[in-house]
């Protein structure tokens, strides 16, 4: 109840009145900006913690579901990275873009792969926009992130979904070479001997 009241107060403070003509010039604009920043902080923390009730309250109150951090992370990207499968599912149902990219071009699927979150990665790969071979700005794929964490099961899922495990990133590394760099020799061999 206390959290809901806080949310309502913050939403009113941030959205209650139209912005002044020169936003940065008034104390009201500064308070508004501070309230908006605080709202975002709580929203992103709810995503990290998997607080589905709070996420739902935010979005149903008019808060933009795909609002971003300075790094370009959306709530869905953060929920995926933190293994919050129920929150990821809820955010998608609320209209979040499951294929949004952060400032480096990485997707929620890449974050889930890096953290070894198999169920979250599967949920994201089930979305119509998902591509198993999506690349970020460094040419890295979800398979490369799965190799970084030595996750053979996740690599298997990505392979099933059409990932090309022989792709190279901007530095010329493949999923197998990344796994080998991390000391996951068995995973590297399984990638090299997998059918392409």
ZITAMO-V889334 format. One record per run of one state. SS is the DSSP state (A for helix, B for strand, O for the rest). FROM is the first residue (numbers start at 1). TO is the last residue. If there is no record, write none. Layout:
ss=SS from=FROM to=TO
ss=SS from=FROM to=TO
This chain:
ss=O from=1 to=1
ss=A from=2 to=15
ss=O from=16 to=22
ss=A from=23 to=25
ss=O from=26 to=26
ss=A from=27 to=49
ss=O from=50 to=51
ss=A from=52 to=60
ss=O from=61 to=74
ss=A from=75 to=81
ss=O from=82 to=84
ss=A from=85 to=93
ss=O from=94 to=100
ss=B from=101 to=101
ss=O from=102 to=106
ss=B from=107 to=107
ss=A from=108 to=115
ss=O from=116 to=117
ss=A from=118 to=125
ss=O from=126 to=141
ss=A from=142 to=148
ss=O from=149 to=151
ss=A from=152 to=160
ss=O from=161 to=174
ss=A from=175 to=181
ss=O from=182 to=184
ss=A from=185 to=192
ss=O from=193 to=196
